[in-house]
Amino acid sequence: MRKLLLTLFAFATFAVAGAAESQTPMRLAGNIAFSTKSIGFIVGVEWGSGTVTLRGGRVLHLRVRTLKAGMIGLEAVQAAGRVYNLDPRPPGDIARTHASIGGGLTVGGGVGAQRMKNEKGVIIEIDETAQGLAAKIAGAGVAIELAR
C-alpha cells in the first residue's frame, strides 16, 4: 500500500509540475517557509503560518489554510521551498488560492514535495517534513493570505 501511495504521489507531482512548467516561465522571486497542522477524515483541513523572503530581503508574513479531499489522520508539517513568478512590487499576488494535488503517508514521520500554482501564475515548490499519522491522496485548495 505504501509503495502504491508513493508511486501515485510521484506521478501526480510530476504531472502537475509538467503542466505548470509548460505554461509559465520560471522566475525565482524568493524563498518560503511555513508550518501547519492538519486533521481529516475523508475531508481534511490544514492551518498554519509562515514567511516569504523576497530576493531583495523584504519579508512577508503569511497565513495558510487548506481544504483537502481524500485525507485521513493527524499531522504537523514543516515546509520550505521557493516562490516563482511573484512580482515584488505588488506582492499580494501570492495571497490567492493555489491548486495542489499530491499524496503521501505519514507514520511517525515522513517527507514529501509539493508544487502549487495560483491564477496569477505564482508557483510555489516546497519540500516538507511531517510528523503524525496520516494518509492522503488529495486534491487541495491552499489559501495563502498576507498576515496583518
C-alpha positions, 0 to 999 in steps of 0.5 A: 500500500505504501509503495502504491501511495508513493508511486501515485504521489510521484506521478501526480507531482510530476504531472502537475509540475509538467503542466505548470512548467509548460505554461509559465516561465520560471522566475525565482522571486524568493524563498518560503517557509511555513508550518501547519497542522492538519486533521481529516477524515475523508475531508481534511483541513490544514492551518498554519503560518509562515514567511516569504523572503523576497530576493531583495530581503523584504519579508512577508508574513503569511497565513495558510489554510487548506481544504483537502479531499481524500485525507485521513489522520493527524499531522504537523508539517514543516515546509520550505521551498521557493516562490516563482513568478511573484512580482515584488512590487505588488506582492499580494499576488501570492495571497490567492488560492493555489491548486495542489494535488499530491499524496503521501503517508505519514507514520511517525514521520515522513517527507514529501514535495509539493508544487502549487500554482495560483491564477496569477501564475505564482508557483510555489515548490516546497519540500516538507517534513511531517510528523503524525499519522496520516494518509492522503491522496488529495486534491487541495485548495491552499489559501495563502493570505498576507498576515496583518 
